[in-house]
Amino acid sequence: MKYLLLSFDLEEFDICNLNKQERNKISLEGSKIIKELVSESTFFITGVFAERNKEFVKSLVKDGHEIALHGLEHRDDYFTLSKEESFERIKRGKEILESIVGDKVVGFRAPRLRFNHYSVLRDLGIKYDSSFHPTYVLKRYNNFFGKRKVFFRDGVEVIPISVTPVLKMPFSWFWFRNFGLNYSKMCSRLSLVNNNFINIFFHSWEFADLEKSDIGILYKRNTGEKLADNLKKYIKWCEKNNLKILKMRDF
């Protein structure tokens, strides 16, 4: 059996200079669109977003989605914060999220996929991490020679975000939108040659209407309805190819 692990990062929209209310409006708008699109998905949510949108987060739980942690604030860089600072901020985010959903949070993804303190997650009761992206992204991280299959680090199960073998071509969010649906299907096929899962993710704000926003063209290209339509087509393609959709904790 092969699996599709579909996940979404619900966070503060921090790409352009807007006030807190406007940033939250964009993130929430996109989140509501996602909610109507998918089932059996995992939502990685920051403590700040959850605190501002408690009823929406509760509605995700009611619909059967998994709620996992995306840190306290999206601006946090856990790659440069000390181990002690990371512990305190992740702990606070986890407490906020658990108080809202009324259950233990066992999954984590770092903002901008930058993370290196896995023992912190273990000590806080986090069972798995999905921050590791085994490719190279300019000015973000270089994990090009990293593992594509599940592995363990400091007692935490690491579920890497999918890339192709050899060339390590990514096909989540930015690449899914800008390189097109056929590109993502091709990368998915290649990734499944020697792996049993696709782990692909998006951000809530990508599903909002950003056509008139002042962010760069590559960040707003094919967002909103275009992305929602392509994601629906991608999910149907996965189902046609016998990929079972699972929440990450179930995988």
N, C-alpha and C positions, 0 to 999 in steps of 0.2 A: 504494500500500500504506500502511496505517495501523498503528501499533504501540502496544502496551502495555508500558511500562517499569515493572515492578513491583519495588519495593525495600523493604528493611527495615533499620532502624537497631538494631544490637546494641550495647547500652551498659549502664552501671551504672544500676540503677533508683534514681533520686535524688529522687523526689517526696515520700517520707515518711521519717521518722527510723528507719531500721533499720541494723543493723550490716552490715559488708561481706559477710559470708557470706549473710545473709538477702537482701540486695539482689541478689547474684549468683545466688542460687537462683531468684528470681523471673524475672530476665532469661534465665537458661538454660532454665528451664521453658518460657517462651514461645518461645524460639528453637527448641527441639526440636519444638514443635507446628508452627511455620512450616515447618520442614524436611520434614515429612510432607505439607504442603499444596501446595507449589509446586515448579516446575522453571524453569530458565532465568531465575533471578532474581539481583539484585544485593544483596549484604549490605554495608552500611557499618558497620564495626566499630571501636570504640575500641581503642587499644593496651592499655588496662587490662583490658577484657573479654577480648581475645584472649590475653593473657598468663595469665589465670586459667582459660581454657577452651581450651587449645591443641588437644586432641584433637578437640573438637567443631568448631573452625574448620577443621581438616584434613579432617574428614568432609564439610564443605560443599564444599571444593575437589574432593574425590573424586567428589562428586555432580554436579560440573560447574557450580556456581554461580560468579558473579564475586565476588571479595573486594575491597572498596574501603575507604577510610579514613574514619573518623568522628572523627578527632582523637586526642589522647593520652588525655585524660580527659573525660568528658561535662560536668564542671563548668567546663571551660575556656570562656571567652568571648572568641573570636577577634575580636570586634567592638571590644573595649576593650583587649585586649593590644596591646603595641607590635609593630611589624613584626618586630623582632629576637626578641622572646619567641615570637611566633607561629611563626617559622621554626624555632626550637629545639624547640618542643613538637610541631609537626607532623612535623618530621624524626624525632624520637624515636618517635612513634607509627608512622610509616611503616616505620622500621627493624624495630620489633617485629613488625609484621604481615608484612613480607616475609620475615623469618627463619622465621616459622611456616609460611607458605604456599609458600615456595620459588619465588616468582615476583615480578615487578615489580607494584607497585600503582599504577594510573594514574588512579583516580577518588577524589573527595573530597566529603564533605558535612560542614559545620560543625555542631556541637551547637547545637540550638535555632535553626538556620538563620541564625545571625548571623555574617557574615563580610565583610571588605572588603580583604584583602591578596592579590589574585590573583597579583601578581608573585612572592609567596612560593611559591605552588603551582607556577608555571612553573619557578622555580629549583630546585625539588625533584623535577622530572620528572613532576608530575601533569598529565595531559592534559585532564581535564574536571572540572568542578565541578557538583554538583546541590544547592547550598545556597540558590539564589535562588528565593524564593517571591513572585511578583508580586501581592501583596495587602497588606492592612493587618491586623496582629495587635497588639492592645493591649499596650503595655509591652514588645513584642518588636522589631518593625520596621515600617516603612512603605515598602513597595515598590509601592504601588497603581498608579503610573503606569509601572511597569517592563514590560519586554518579556515576552511569553508564548512567543515562538519562540526557537530556539537562537541564541545570539550569542557573540561572542568578547570577552574582556576581558584585556588584558595577556598575550595569547598563549595563554590558557586557554579552552577551549570550555565555555560555560555552558549547561546543560540545565535550564531552569526547571521547577519543580514546577507541575503543572497547576492552573489556575483557569479559570473561565468568562470569555468576553469581556465587556467593558463593566463589569459589576458586580463582576468579579474574585472570584467566590464560590469559596472553597476546598472541596475534597472528599477530602482525605487524612485520615489517622488520626482525630483528634478529631471532625472534621466527618462523616466516614464513619460513625463509631459513633453519634454523637448525633443526626444528622439522618436517618439511615436509608438503606437500600439504594436506594430509588427516587430519593431526592435525588441520590445519587452517580451513578446512571445518567443522570439528567437533565443534571447538570453535565458528564458525560462527552460526551454528545451535543452539547451546546453548545460545549464546548471543541474538538471535532473539526470544527466547521463551517469554521474557517479555520486549522486546525493538523493535522499528520499524526501526532501522538503524544499519548498520555496518560502522564504521569509521576506516579504515585501511590505514597505510602509509608506505612509503619506502623512502630511500635516493637515490639521483642521482648516487652517487659513487658505490652503490651496483650493478648497471647494467653494470658497466665497467668491463673489463678483469683484475682481480686482482690475478690471479693464481700465478704469479711470484713475487708478492709484498711481502714485509717482515712484513706485519701485521699478527696478530694472526690468527690461523686457523679458529676460530669461526667467525671472522669478514669477512674472504674471502670465507668461505665455501658456495658453491652453489650460488655464485654471477655470474654476466655476463649473458651468454646465458641460463644457467640453471634457473636463477631467472626469466628472461624474459619469458621462456617457461612455467614455473609454474604459473606465473601471468596471462598469456593468458588462461591457463586452469582454473584458479580460477575465472576469469571474466566470462568465458563461463558457469561455474557452477552456479555463481550468477544469470546470465540471465536465465538459465534453471529453477532456483528456484524463478523466478518472482521478483527479486530485480531490482528496477529501479536505474540506475546510474545517480547521480546528482553532480553538482558542489556544494560546501559547502554553498556558499552564497544563492543558490536557495533553498536548504534545509531549 
